[in-house]
Amino acid sequence: MNIATAEFTAQPAGVSVVSDTDGMQSFCEPACAAAIWDRAVPPDVTAWLAALDAAVLPSGRMVLKANDVTQAVQHLCDTAGMPDTEHRNWLVDDIATLACAFADVMQVNFVRLRLQAITTNACRKFHLDAITGRLVCTYRGLGTQYGTSVQGDDPENVFTVPTGAPILLRGSVWPPEPASGLLHRSPPIEGTGETRLVFVLDPISDLNEAE
């Protein structure tokens, strides 16, 4: 198995690389299995997040309107004791921007938001989520890993999404057109001392079915 940071000039079939939030609409194209926003988080924000004690990283899971994400994430940051700085403001604003862009792509008003500090090998097996689509952005630590599976085996070539780059991933509920074989996982980090800060969004079309 070959593992490398994603090189956007040589992506697996079905992976679209975009330059802004408007480009995320490419996720709706029939042959698109995933879309990655090729961007870099401001270096000072990256350094600030990396230097924070893991105990003050925000964590929570909730279902809410995309327009209410700013206030909700501010509350999670306050609860965790994350320092109230301009870097935190950038993080909150960025999460809110991604939430609105994701809701627009998926054509929903509500999203399930998960913000989590991860130190274990959660979801380390390559898989396809049983949902329509999901946005994942790793703000601290290694990003999501993905690759093309042949006959259900682990991918031979594994790509790692750069830290801070959002990736939109189709799930099994969105029928593949055609099947791409693209699978993903959380990078195995248990025992390394690394703490990842991962932001996840799922679309909610019916509040009565939301967990």
Salt bridges, closest charged atoms under 4 A:
ASP44 OD2 - HIS87 NE2 3.17
ASP78 OD1 - ARG88 NH2 2.60
ASP94 OD1 - ARG39 NH1 2.66
ASP129 OD1 - HIS127 NE2 3.13
ASP129 OD2 - ARG134 NH1 3.38
ASP129 OD2 - HIS184 NE2 2.96
ASP202 OD2 - ARG112 NH1 3.92
ASP202 OD1 - ARG134 NE 2.64
GLU211 OE1 - ARG61 NH2 3.73
